[in-house]
Amino acid sequence: MTAADVTLAEARVAEARQRLDGTIERLQTELEPRRLARVALAEVTEGGERAVRVGTEVARRNPGVLAGGVTLLFALVTGRQVARLFGKKKRQKRLPSPEDTATPAERIGS
């Protein structure tokens, strides 16, 4: 191996090291926790805004379905309160009658 070959190899090594350093710097910048948090927040916010826009558009096109859904949700959440409001009373426990507690033989003999 000649001195020129060694010099050329050292130059290649220096160039590769510079490329590697540049790659490492880019990765450190891309993977910085604060930057990742900002990007994630932006994506979540954008997704939420898109969902609201689509939901609003669907509600405008189908107001009956929206009203039915809201009514159903309201009924599920407040079912007991609405029942009390309209006078539905709790069932009282009734005492068992002698016929209910009698054995079949006692019923036949009576």
Biopython code that builds the backbone (N, CA, C, O; Angstrom):
import numpy as np
from Bio.PDB.StructureBuilder import StructureBuilder

atoms = [
    (1, "MET", "N", (0.854, -1.159, 0.000)),
    (1, "MET", "CA", (0.000, 0.000, 0.000)),
    (1, "MET", "C", (0.907, 1.232, 0.000)),
    (1, "MET", "O", (1.841, 1.315, 0.798)),
    (2, "THR", "N", (0.643, 2.161, -0.869)),
    (2, "THR", "CA", (1.473, 3.350, -1.010)),
    (2, "THR", "C", (0.931, 4.454, -0.113)),
    (2, "THR", "O", (-0.162, 4.354, 0.444)),
    (3, "ALA", "N", (1.715, 5.487, 0.006)),
    (3, "ALA", "CA", (1.323, 6.633, 0.831)),
    (3, "ALA", "C", (0.092, 7.318, 0.242)),
    (3, "ALA", "O", (-0.733, 7.845, 0.988)),
    (4, "ALA", "N", (-0.040, 7.317, -1.061)),
    (4, "ALA", "CA", (-1.198, 7.935, -1.717)),
    (4, "ALA", "C", (-2.463, 7.158, -1.376)),
    (4, "ALA", "O", (-3.521, 7.745, -1.151)),
    (5, "ASP", "N", (-2.342, 5.804, -1.340)),
    (5, "ASP", "CA", (-3.501, 4.974, -0.989)),
    (5, "ASP", "C", (-3.952, 5.239, 0.451)),
    (5, "ASP", "O", (-5.145, 5.300, 0.746)),
    (6, "VAL", "N", (-2.973, 5.391, 1.329)),
    (6, "VAL", "CA", (-3.291, 5.649, 2.741)),
    (6, "VAL", "C", (-3.960, 7.016, 2.875)),
    (6, "VAL", "O", (-4.936, 7.161, 3.612)),
    (7, "THR", "N", (-3.442, 8.011, 2.171)),
    (7, "THR", "CA", (-4.022, 9.347, 2.220)),
    (7, "THR", "C", (-5.451, 9.331, 1.673)),
    (7, "THR", "O", (-6.342, 9.965, 2.238)),
    (8, "LEU", "N", (-5.668, 8.608, 0.578)),
    (8, "LEU", "CA", (-6.991, 8.496, -0.010)),
    (8, "LEU", "C", (-7.960, 7.793, 0.960)),
    (8, "LEU", "O", (-9.108, 8.214, 1.108)),
    (9, "ALA", "N", (-7.495, 6.737, 1.607)),
    (9, "ALA", "CA", (-8.333, 6.006, 2.567)),
    (9, "ALA", "C", (-8.681, 6.906, 3.753)),
    (9, "ALA", "O", (-9.817, 6.896, 4.226)),
    (10, "GLU", "N", (-7.707, 7.683, 4.234)),
    (10, "GLU", "CA", (-7.968, 8.604, 5.350)),
    (10, "GLU", "C", (-8.982, 9.669, 4.950)),
    (10, "GLU", "O", (-9.823, 10.057, 5.761)),
    (11, "ALA", "N", (-8.914, 10.145, 3.718)),
    (11, "ALA", "CA", (-9.873, 11.145, 3.235)),
    (11, "ALA", "C", (-11.281, 10.540, 3.178)),
    (11, "ALA", "O", (-12.257, 11.191, 3.550)),
    (12, "ARG", "N", (-11.376, 9.297, 2.713)),
    (12, "ARG", "CA", (-12.681, 8.625, 2.674)),
    (12, "ARG", "C", (-13.242, 8.447, 4.086)),
    (12, "ARG", "O", (-14.434, 8.643, 4.321)),
    (13, "VAL", "N", (-12.373, 8.077, 5.013)),
    (13, "VAL", "CA", (-12.805, 7.896, 6.399)),
    (13, "VAL", "C", (-13.314, 9.221, 6.968)),
    (13, "VAL", "O", (-14.346, 9.257, 7.638)),
    (14, "ALA", "N", (-12.581, 10.319, 6.698)),
    (14, "ALA", "CA", (-12.988, 11.632, 7.196)),
    (14, "ALA", "C", (-14.340, 12.036, 6.595)),
    (14, "ALA", "O", (-15.191, 12.583, 7.295)),
    (15, "GLU", "N", (-14.534, 11.770, 5.314)),
    (15, "GLU", "CA", (-15.805, 12.098, 4.657)),
    (15, "GLU", "C", (-16.947, 11.262, 5.240)),
    (15, "GLU", "O", (-18.030, 11.787, 5.497)),
    (16, "ALA", "N", (-16.716, 9.994, 5.445)),
    (16, "ALA", "CA", (-17.751, 9.120, 6.025)),
    (16, "ALA", "C", (-18.089, 9.566, 7.446)),
    (16, "ALA", "O", (-19.251, 9.543, 7.850)),
    (17, "ARG", "N", (-17.069, 9.972, 8.199)),
    (17, "ARG", "CA", (-17.292, 10.447, 9.570)),
    (17, "ARG", "C", (-18.143, 11.721, 9.557)),
    (17, "ARG", "O", (-19.027, 11.879, 10.399)),
    (18, "GLN", "N", (-17.886, 12.623, 8.617)),
    (18, "GLN", "CA", (-18.682, 13.843, 8.523)),
    (18, "GLN", "C", (-20.135, 13.524, 8.179)),
    (18, "GLN", "O", (-21.054, 14.111, 8.750)),
    (19, "ARG", "N", (-20.344, 12.586, 7.237)),
    (19, "ARG", "CA", (-21.715, 12.193, 6.885)),
    (19, "ARG", "C", (-22.422, 11.576, 8.086)),
    (19, "ARG", "O", (-23.592, 11.862, 8.342)),
    (20, "LEU", "N", (-21.706, 10.731, 8.819)),
    (20, "LEU", "CA", (-22.278, 10.095, 10.003)),
    (20, "LEU", "C", (-22.619, 11.140, 11.066)),
    (20, "LEU", "O", (-23.676, 11.065, 11.693)),
    (21, "ASP", "N", (-21.736, 12.103, 11.268)),
    (21, "ASP", "CA", (-22.013, 13.165, 12.238)),
    (21, "ASP", "C", (-23.256, 13.966, 11.830)),
    (21, "ASP", "O", (-24.086, 14.311, 12.670)),
    (22, "GLY", "N", (-23.369, 14.254, 10.539)),
    (22, "GLY", "CA", (-24.537, 14.982, 10.057)),
    (22, "GLY", "C", (-25.819, 14.182, 10.276)),
    (22, "GLY", "O", (-26.850, 14.737, 10.657)),
    (23, "THR", "N", (-25.745, 12.870, 10.029)),
    (23, "THR", "CA", (-26.906, 12.007, 10.240)),
    (23, "THR", "C", (-27.287, 11.976, 11.708)),
    (23, "THR", "O", (-28.469, 12.042, 12.046)),
    (24, "ILE", "N", (-26.317, 11.878, 12.561)),
    (24, "ILE", "CA", (-26.576, 11.848, 14.010)),
    (24, "ILE", "C", (-27.224, 13.161, 14.454)),
    (24, "ILE", "O", (-28.169, 13.148, 15.243)),
    (25, "GLU", "N", (-26.723, 14.288, 13.955)),
    (25, "GLU", "CA", (-27.300, 15.581, 14.325)),
    (25, "GLU", "C", (-28.758, 15.682, 13.865)),
    (25, "GLU", "O", (-29.618, 16.164, 14.602)),
    (26, "ARG", "N", (-29.026, 15.215, 12.623)),
    (26, "ARG", "CA", (-30.406, 15.241, 12.132)),
    (26, "ARG", "C", (-31.313, 14.352, 12.979)),
    (26, "ARG", "O", (-32.437, 14.739, 13.300)),
    (27, "LEU", "N", (-30.834, 13.173, 13.340)),
    (27, "LEU", "CA", (-31.630, 12.271, 14.175)),
    (27, "LEU", "C", (-31.894, 12.879, 15.554)),
    (27, "LEU", "O", (-33.002, 12.782, 16.082)),
    (28, "GLN", "N", (-30.871, 13.503, 16.126)),
    (28, "GLN", "CA", (-31.070, 14.131, 17.431)),
    (28, "GLN", "C", (-32.108, 15.236, 17.350)),
    (28, "GLN", "O", (-32.917, 15.400, 18.263)),
    (29, "THR", "N", (-32.090, 15.989, 16.270)),
    (29, "THR", "CA", (-33.076, 17.055, 16.088)),
    (29, "THR", "C", (-34.468, 16.472, 15.901)),
    (29, "THR", "O", (-35.433, 16.949, 16.500)),
    (30, "GLU", "N", (-34.573, 15.436, 15.069)),
    (30, "GLU", "CA", (-35.873, 14.817, 14.797)),
    (30, "GLU", "C", (-36.445, 14.133, 16.035)),
    (30, "GLU", "O", (-37.660, 14.138, 16.230)),
    (31, "LEU", "N", (-35.611, 13.558, 16.856)),
    (31, "LEU", "CA", (-36.081, 12.768, 17.993)),
    (31, "LEU", "C", (-36.060, 13.535, 19.312)),
    (31, "LEU", "O", (-36.179, 12.934, 20.379)),
    (32, "GLU", "N", (-35.910, 14.846, 19.249)),
    (32, "GLU", "CA", (-35.933, 15.649, 20.467)),
    (32, "GLU", "C", (-37.326, 15.526, 21.103)),
    (32, "GLU", "O", (-38.327, 15.721, 20.415)),
    (33, "PRO", "N", (-37.409, 15.208, 22.400)),
    (33, "PRO", "CA", (-38.708, 14.980, 23.047)),
    (33, "PRO", "C", (-39.683, 16.147, 22.906)),
    (33, "PRO", "O", (-40.870, 15.919, 22.676)),
    (34, "ARG", "N", (-39.226, 17.365, 23.035)),
    (34, "ARG", "CA", (-40.135, 18.513, 22.907)),
    (34, "ARG", "C", (-40.695, 18.612, 21.491)),
    (34, "ARG", "O", (-41.872, 18.915, 21.299)),
    (35, "ARG", "N", (-39.847, 18.354, 20.512)),
    (35, "ARG", "CA", (-40.308, 18.398, 19.123)),
    (35, "ARG", "C", (-41.322, 17.291, 18.876)),
    (35, "ARG", "O", (-42.351, 17.522, 18.241)),
    (36, "LEU", "N", (-41.042, 16.094, 19.371)),
    (36, "LEU", "CA", (-41.981, 14.985, 19.195)),
    (36, "LEU", "C", (-43.325, 15.301, 19.851)),
    (36, "LEU", "O", (-44.377, 14.980, 19.298)),
    (37, "ALA", "N", (-43.292, 15.924, 21.020)),
    (37, "ALA", "CA", (-44.533, 16.286, 21.712)),
    (37, "ALA", "C", (-45.311, 17.322, 20.903)),
    (37, "ALA", "O", (-46.533, 17.227, 20.788)),
    (38, "ARG", "N", (-44.615, 18.305, 20.345)),
    (38, "ARG", "CA", (-45.292, 19.326, 19.530)),
    (38, "ARG", "C", (-45.941, 18.702, 18.295)),
    (38, "ARG", "O", (-47.075, 19.032, 17.947)),
    (39, "VAL", "N", (-45.216, 17.805, 17.641)),
    (39, "VAL", "CA", (-45.743, 17.156, 16.438)),
    (39, "VAL", "C", (-46.962, 16.306, 16.796)),
    (39, "VAL", "O", (-47.971, 16.338, 16.093)),
    (40, "ALA", "N", (-46.869, 15.544, 17.894)),
    (40, "ALA", "CA", (-47.992, 14.703, 18.312)),
    (40, "ALA", "C", (-49.213, 15.549, 18.659)),
    (40, "ALA", "O", (-50.334, 15.208, 18.281)),
    (41, "LEU", "N", (-49.002, 16.643, 19.370)),
    (41, "LEU", "CA", (-50.111, 17.531, 19.737)),
    (41, "LEU", "C", (-50.761, 18.127, 18.492)),
    (41, "LEU", "O", (-51.985, 18.223, 18.406)),
    (42, "ALA", "N", (-49.940, 18.520, 17.542)),
    (42, "ALA", "CA", (-50.477, 19.091, 16.300)),
    (42, "ALA", "C", (-51.309, 18.054, 15.550)),
    (42, "ALA", "O", (-52.369, 18.385, 15.018)),
    (43, "GLU", "N", (-50.843, 16.803, 15.500)),
    (43, "GLU", "CA", (-51.582, 15.761, 14.794)),
    (43, "GLU", "C", (-52.896, 15.445, 15.494)),
    (43, "GLU", "O", (-53.920, 15.255, 14.838)),
    (44, "VAL", "N", (-52.873, 15.387, 16.822)),
    (44, "VAL", "CA", (-54.102, 15.105, 17.573)),
    (44, "VAL", "C", (-55.098, 16.246, 17.406)),
    (44, "VAL", "O", (-56.291, 16.014, 17.210)),
    (45, "THR", "N", (-54.608, 17.468, 17.484)),
    (45, "THR", "CA", (-55.476, 18.633, 17.322)),
    (45, "THR", "C", (-56.091, 18.645, 15.926)),
    (45, "THR", "O", (-57.284, 18.904, 15.770)),
    (46, "GLU", "N", (-55.279, 18.366, 14.920)),
    (46, "GLU", "CA", (-55.776, 18.336, 13.547)),
    (46, "GLU", "C", (-56.815, 17.241, 13.381)),
    (46, "GLU", "O", (-57.835, 17.455, 12.725)),
    (47, "GLY", "N", (-56.575, 16.073, 13.962)),
    (47, "GLY", "CA", (-57.546, 14.978, 13.875)),
    (47, "GLY", "C", (-58.852, 15.324, 14.568)),
    (47, "GLY", "O", (-59.926, 15.006, 14.058)),
    (48, "GLY", "N", (-58.773, 15.973, 15.724)),
    (48, "GLY", "CA", (-59.980, 16.389, 16.436)),
    (48, "GLY", "C", (-60.772, 17.412, 15.654)),
    (48, "GLY", "O", (-61.998, 17.336, 15.577)),
    (49, "GLU", "N", (-60.071, 18.369, 15.074)),
    (49, "GLU", "CA", (-60.756, 19.382, 14.265)),
    (49, "GLU", "C", (-61.434, 18.747, 13.055)),
    (49, "GLU", "O", (-62.550, 19.118, 12.690)),
    (50, "ARG", "N", (-60.752, 17.791, 12.440)),
    (50, "ARG", "CA", (-61.326, 17.110, 11.275)),
    (50, "ARG", "C", (-62.578, 16.323, 11.697)),
    (50, "ARG", "O", (-63.574, 16.315, 10.974)),
    (51, "ALA", "N", (-62.529, 15.667, 12.855)),
    (51, "ALA", "CA", (-63.692, 14.907, 13.339)),
    (51, "ALA", "C", (-64.874, 15.833, 13.614)),
    (51, "ALA", "O", (-66.018, 15.485, 13.319)),
    (52, "VAL", "N", (-64.605, 16.997, 14.171)),
    (52, "VAL", "CA", (-65.690, 17.957, 14.440)),
    (52, "VAL", "C", (-66.287, 18.458, 13.135)),
    (52, "VAL", "O", (-67.506, 18.579, 13.020)),
    (53, "ARG", "N", (-65.444, 18.752, 12.151)),
    (53, "ARG", "CA", (-65.961, 19.211, 10.855)),
    (53, "ARG", "C", (-66.836, 18.152, 10.204)),
    (53, "ARG", "O", (-67.920, 18.457, 9.707)),
    (54, "VAL", "N", (-66.372, 16.915, 10.205)),
    (54, "VAL", "CA", (-67.144, 15.832, 9.588)),
    (54, "VAL", "C", (-68.443, 15.607, 10.360)),
    (54, "VAL", "O", (-69.500, 15.436, 9.753)),
    (55, "GLY", "N", (-68.375, 15.607, 11.684)),
    (55, "GLY", "CA", (-69.572, 15.423, 12.498)),
    (55, "GLY", "C", (-70.593, 16.518, 12.270)),
    (55, "GLY", "O", (-71.792, 16.251, 12.187)),
    (56, "THR", "N", (-70.126, 17.739, 12.169)),
    (56, "THR", "CA", (-71.024, 18.864, 11.916)),
    (56, "THR", "C", (-71.680, 18.735, 10.545)),
    (56, "THR", "O", (-72.873, 18.994, 10.388)),
    (57, "GLU", "N", (-70.898, 18.337, 9.571)),
    (57, "GLU", "CA", (-71.439, 18.172, 8.220)),
    (57, "GLU", "C", (-72.498, 17.067, 8.185)),
    (57, "GLU", "O", (-73.547, 17.232, 7.562)),
    (58, "VAL", "N", (-72.229, 15.950, 8.848)),
    (58, "VAL", "CA", (-73.193, 14.843, 8.892)),
    (58, "VAL", "C", (-74.457, 15.282, 9.623)),
    (58, "VAL", "O", (-75.561, 14.942, 9.198)),
    (59, "ALA", "N", (-74.313, 16.029, 10.711)),
    (59, "ALA", "CA", (-75.479, 16.494, 11.471)),
    (59, "ALA", "C", (-76.336, 17.443, 10.636)),
    (59, "ALA", "O", (-77.563, 17.420, 10.732)),
    (60, "ARG", "N", (-75.702, 18.266, 9.828)),
    (60, "ARG", "CA", (-76.467, 19.180, 8.970)),
    (60, "ARG", "C", (-77.244, 18.421, 7.907)),
    (60, "ARG", "O", (-78.370, 18.790, 7.572)),
    (61, "ARG", "N", (-76.638, 17.348, 7.370)),
    (61, "ARG", "CA", (-77.315, 16.577, 6.325)),
    (61, "ARG", "C", (-78.399, 15.669, 6.892)),
    (61, "ARG", "O", (-79.364, 15.361, 6.194)),
    (62, "ASN", "N", (-78.261, 15.232, 8.151)),
    (62, "ASN", "CA", (-79.199, 14.270, 8.744)),
    (62, "ASN", "C", (-79.676, 14.747, 10.114)),
    (62, "ASN", "O", (-79.323, 14.130, 11.119)),
    (63, "PRO", "N", (-80.458, 15.813, 10.192)),
    (63, "PRO", "CA", (-80.869, 16.316, 11.509)),
    (63, "PRO", "C", (-81.784, 15.354, 12.254)),
    (63, "PRO", "O", (-81.764, 15.330, 13.484)),
    (64, "GLY", "N", (-82.580, 14.566, 11.552)),
    (64, "GLY", "CA", (-83.472, 13.609, 12.202)),
    (64, "GLY", "C", (-82.702, 12.525, 12.932)),
    (64, "GLY", "O", (-83.039, 12.157, 14.057)),
    (65, "VAL", "N", (-81.673, 12.021, 12.287)),
    (65, "VAL", "CA", (-80.843, 10.980, 12.910)),
    (65, "VAL", "C", (-80.153, 11.545, 14.140)),
    (65, "VAL", "O", (-80.063, 10.876, 15.170)),
    (66, "LEU", "N", (-79.670, 12.765, 14.036)),
    (66, "LEU", "CA", (-79.018, 13.399, 15.177)),
    (66, "LEU", "C", (-80.000, 13.568, 16.331)),
    (66, "LEU", "O", (-79.665, 13.272, 17.479)),
    (67, "ALA", "N", (-81.204, 14.039, 16.038)),
    (67, "ALA", "CA", (-82.206, 14.226, 17.092)),
    (67, "ALA", "C", (-82.567, 12.893, 17.737)),
    (67, "ALA", "O", (-82.715, 12.812, 18.956)),
    (68, "GLY", "N", (-82.709, 11.853, 16.929)),
    (68, "GLY", "CA", (-83.010, 10.528, 17.473)),
    (68, "GLY", "C", (-81.896, 10.009, 18.353)),
    (68, "GLY", "O", (-82.150, 9.432, 19.411)),
    (69, "GLY", "N", (-80.675, 10.208, 17.928)),
    (69, "GLY", "CA", (-79.525, 9.768, 18.723)),
    (69, "GLY", "C", (-79.431, 10.499, 20.045)),
    (69, "GLY", "O", (-79.169, 9.893, 21.084)),
    (70, "VAL", "N", (-79.644, 11.799, 20.004)),
    (70, "VAL", "CA", (-79.605, 12.594, 21.240)),
    (70, "VAL", "C", (-80.728, 12.167, 22.175)),
    (70, "VAL", "O", (-80.523, 12.067, 23.385)),
    (71, "THR", "N", (-81.909, 11.914, 21.625)),
    (71, "THR", "CA", (-83.046, 11.474, 22.438)),
    (71, "THR", "C", (-82.755, 10.123, 23.084)),
    (71, "THR", "O", (-83.024, 9.926, 24.269)),
    (72, "LEU", "N", (-82.211, 9.202, 22.312)),
    (72, "LEU", "CA", (-81.874, 7.888, 22.849)),
    (72, "LEU", "C", (-80.832, 7.994, 23.952)),
    (72, "LEU", "O", (-80.962, 7.353, 24.995)),
    (73, "LEU", "N", (-79.813, 8.789, 23.730)),
    (73, "LEU", "CA", (-78.780, 8.979, 24.747)),
    (73, "LEU", "C", (-79.379, 9.598, 26.007)),
    (73, "LEU", "O", (-79.054, 9.185, 27.120)),
    (74, "PHE", "N", (-80.238, 10.571, 25.833)),
    (74, "PHE", "CA", (-80.901, 11.215, 26.973)),
    (74, "PHE", "C", (-81.736, 10.195, 27.746)),
    (74, "PHE", "O", (-81.721, 10.183, 28.976)),
    (75, "ALA", "N", (-82.458, 9.346, 27.029)),
    (75, "ALA", "CA", (-83.300, 8.338, 27.688)),
    (75, "ALA", "C", (-82.454, 7.327, 28.446)),
    (75, "ALA", "O", (-82.822, 6.905, 29.542)),
    (76, "LEU", "N", (-81.334, 6.939, 27.872)),
    (76, "LEU", "CA", (-80.470, 5.981, 28.558)),
    (76, "LEU", "C", (-79.853, 6.569, 29.814)),
    (76, "LEU", "O", (-79.734, 5.890, 30.835)),
    (77, "VAL", "N", (-79.464, 7.822, 29.736)),
    (77, "VAL", "CA", (-78.796, 8.455, 30.874)),
    (77, "VAL", "C", (-79.776, 8.818, 31.981)),
    (77, "VAL", "O", (-79.450, 8.684, 33.160)),
    (78, "THR", "N", (-80.953, 9.270, 31.624)),
    (78, "THR", "CA", (-81.884, 9.789, 32.636)),
    (78, "THR", "C", (-83.154, 8.953, 32.745)),
    (78, "THR", "O", (-84.194, 9.476, 33.147)),
    (79, "GLY", "N", (-83.100, 7.689, 32.403)),
    (79, "GLY", "CA", (-84.286, 6.849, 32.391)),
    (79, "GLY", "C", (-85.023, 6.809, 33.714)),
    (79, "GLY", "O", (-86.245, 6.958, 33.740)),
    (80, "ARG", "N", (-84.323, 6.614, 34.799)),
    (80, "ARG", "CA", (-84.983, 6.524, 36.103)),
    (80, "ARG", "C", (-85.627, 7.848, 36.507)),
    (80, "ARG", "O", (-86.743, 7.874, 37.027)),
    (81, "GLN", "N", (-84.925, 8.925, 36.267)),
    (81, "GLN", "CA", (-85.471, 10.228, 36.641)),
    (81, "GLN", "C", (-86.718, 10.543, 35.825)),
    (81, "GLN", "O", (-87.682, 11.091, 36.360)),
    (82, "VAL", "N", (-86.715, 10.208, 34.547)),
    (82, "VAL", "CA", (-87.873, 10.463, 33.702)),
    (82, "VAL", "C", (-89.045, 9.585, 34.156)),
    (82, "VAL", "O", (-90.190, 10.038, 34.173)),
    (83, "ALA", "N", (-88.763, 8.348, 34.519)),
    (83, "ALA", "CA", (-89.833, 7.460, 34.987)),
    (83, "ALA", "C", (-90.462, 8.012, 36.262)),
    (83, "ALA", "O", (-91.684, 7.996, 36.411)),
    (84, "ARG", "N", (-89.646, 8.492, 37.167)),
    (84, "ARG", "CA", (-90.180, 9.087, 38.400)),
    (84, "ARG", "C", (-90.994, 10.341, 38.084)),
    (84, "ARG", "O", (-92.013, 10.605, 38.723)),
    (85, "LEU", "N", (-90.550, 11.092, 37.119)),
    (85, "LEU", "CA", (-91.237, 12.317, 36.746)),
    (85, "LEU", "C", (-92.655, 12.022, 36.250)),
    (85, "LEU", "O", (-93.585, 12.777, 36.530)),
    (86, "PHE", "N", (-92.811, 10.935, 35.521)),
    (86, "PHE", "CA", (-94.121, 10.582, 34.990)),
    (86, "PHE", "C", (-94.922, 9.676, 35.922)),
    (86, "PHE", "O", (-95.953, 9.135, 35.522)),
    (87, "GLY", "N", (-94.462, 9.507, 37.152)),
    (87, "GLY", "CA", (-95.263, 8.849, 38.164)),
    (87, "GLY", "C", (-95.116, 7.350, 38.269)),
    (87, "GLY", "O", (-95.929, 6.709, 38.935)),
    (88, "LYS", "N", (-94.140, 6.779, 37.658)),
    (88, "LYS", "CA", (-93.937, 5.350, 37.809)),
    (88, "LYS", "C", (-93.474, 5.102, 39.237)),
    (88, "LYS", "O", (-92.498, 5.691, 39.701)),
    (89, "LYS", "N", (-94.189, 4.222, 39.922)),
    (89, "LYS", "CA", (-93.866, 3.969, 41.315)),
    (89, "LYS", "C", (-93.098, 2.667, 41.437)),
    (89, "LYS", "O", (-93.187, 1.778, 40.591)),
    (90, "LYS", "N", (-92.350, 2.589, 42.508)),
    (90, "LYS", "CA", (-91.631, 1.360, 42.778)),
    (90, "LYS", "C", (-92.633, 0.289, 43.198)),
    (90, "LYS", "O", (-93.622, 0.572, 43.875)),
    (91, "ARG", "N", (-92.363, -0.919, 42.790)),
    (91, "ARG", "CA", (-93.227, -2.015, 43.199)),
    (91, "ARG", "C", (-92.993, -2.310, 44.668)),
    (91, "ARG", "O", (-91.856, -2.356, 45.138)),
    (92, "GLN", "N", (-94.068, -2.505, 45.369)),
    (92, "GLN", "CA", (-93.954, -2.878, 46.764)),
    (92, "GLN", "C", (-93.915, -4.391, 46.842)),
    (92, "GLN", "O", (-94.591, -5.090, 46.087)),
    (93, "LYS", "N", (-93.125, -4.872, 47.753)),
    (93, "LYS", "CA", (-93.078, -6.316, 47.944)),
    (93, "LYS", "C", (-94.393, -6.758, 48.568)),
    (93, "LYS", "O", (-94.841, -6.197, 49.568)),
    (94, "ARG", "N", (-95.001, -7.766, 47.966)),
    (94, "ARG", "CA", (-96.230, -8.264, 48.555)),
    (94, "ARG", "C", (-95.914, -9.515, 49.347)),
    (94, "ARG", "O", (-95.006, -10.273, 49.005)),
    (95, "LEU", "N", (-96.652, -9.714, 50.376)),
    (95, "LEU", "CA", (-96.473, -10.901, 51.199)),
    (95, "LEU", "C", (-97.054, -12.108, 50.465)),
    (95, "LEU", "O", (-98.099, -12.004, 49.823)),
    (96, "PRO", "N", (-96.386, -13.233, 50.560)),
    (96, "PRO", "CA", (-96.898, -14.416, 49.862)),
    (96, "PRO", "C", (-98.219, -14.869, 50.469)),
    (96, "PRO", "O", (-98.406, -14.834, 51.686)),
    (97, "SER", "N", (-99.117, -15.288, 49.614)),
    (97, "SER", "CA", (-100.414, -15.781, 50.095)),
    (97, "SER", "C", (-100.258, -17.237, 50.513)),
    (97, "SER", "O", (-99.287, -17.884, 50.121)),
    (98, "PRO", "N", (-101.189, -17.769, 51.299)),
    (98, "PRO", "CA", (-101.088, -19.167, 51.701)),
    (98, "PRO", "C", (-101.073, -20.112, 50.495)),
    (98, "PRO", "O", (-100.449, -21.172, 50.552)),
    (99, "GLU", "N", (-101.743, -19.745, 49.422)),
    (99, "GLU", "CA", (-101.751, -20.609, 48.241)),
    (99, "GLU", "C", (-100.361, -20.700, 47.613)),
    (99, "GLU", "O", (-99.981, -21.741, 47.077)),
    (100, "ASP", "N", (-99.601, -19.590, 47.685)),
    (100, "ASP", "CA", (-98.265, -19.579, 47.091)),
    (100, "ASP", "C", (-97.297, -20.450, 47.874)),
    (100, "ASP", "O", (-96.390, -21.045, 47.292)),
    (101, "THR", "N", (-97.478, -20.531, 49.189)),
    (101, "THR", "CA", (-96.522, -21.254, 50.021)),
    (101, "THR", "C", (-96.957, -22.680, 50.304)),
    (101, "THR", "O", (-96.177, -23.453, 50.861)),
    (102, "ALA", "N", (-98.162, -23.050, 49.944)),
    (102, "ALA", "CA", (-98.654, -24.392, 50.233)),
    (102, "ALA", "C", (-98.006, -25.398, 49.292)),
    (102, "ALA", "O", (-97.722, -25.098, 48.132)),
    (103, "THR", "N", (-97.782, -26.585, 49.811)),
    (103, "THR", "CA", (-97.251, -27.680, 48.993)),
    (103, "THR", "C", (-98.397, -28.248, 48.167)),
    (103, "THR", "O", (-99.559, -28.019, 48.503)),
    (104, "PRO", "N", (-98.106, -28.977, 47.102)),
    (104, "PRO", "CA", (-99.166, -29.530, 46.263)),
    (104, "PRO", "C", (-100.156, -30.413, 47.046)),
    (104, "PRO", "O", (-101.355, -30.397, 46.769)),
    (105, "ALA", "N", (-99.649, -31.182, 48.023)),
    (105, "ALA", "CA", (-100.534, -32.057, 48.800)),
    (105, "ALA", "C", (-101.506, -31.229, 49.641)),
    (105, "ALA", "O", (-102.670, -31.599, 49.792)),
    (106, "GLU", "N", (-101.031, -30.116, 50.183)),
    (106, "GLU", "CA", (-101.897, -29.267, 50.993)),
    (106, "GLU", "C", (-102.973, -28.620, 50.125)),
    (106, "GLU", "O", (-104.095, -28.400, 50.580)),
    (107, "ARG", "N", (-102.628, -28.318, 48.882)),
    (107, "ARG", "CA", (-103.597, -27.701, 47.977)),
    (107, "ARG", "C", (-104.704, -28.677, 47.620)),
    (107, "ARG", "O", (-105.871, -28.291, 47.544)),
    (108, "ILE", "N", (-104.359, -29.913, 47.405)),
    (108, "ILE", "CA", (-105.357, -30.919, 47.024)),
    (108, "ILE", "C", (-106.312, -31.193, 48.182)),
    (108, "ILE", "O", (-107.519, -31.346, 47.989)),
    (109, "GLY", "N", (-105.752, -31.251, 49.377)),
    (109, "GLY", "CA", (-106.563, -31.562, 50.540)),
    (109, "GLY", "C", (-107.461, -30.428, 50.986)),
    (109, "GLY", "O", (-108.400, -30.668, 51.745)),
    (110, "SER", "N", (-107.222, -29.232, 50.562)),
    (110, "SER", "CA", (-108.039, -28.122, 51.042)),
    (110, "SER", "C", (-109.326, -27.951, 50.335)),
    (110, "SER", "O", (-110.092, -27.045, 50.660)),
]
sb = StructureBuilder()
sb.init_structure("model")
sb.init_model(0)
sb.init_chain("A")
sb.init_seg("    ")
for serial, (resi, resn, name, xyz) in enumerate(atoms, 1):
    if name == "N":
        sb.init_residue(resn, " ", resi, " ")
    sb.init_atom(name, np.array(xyz, "f"), 0.0, 1.0, " ", f" {name:<3s}", serial, name[0])
structure = sb.get_structure()
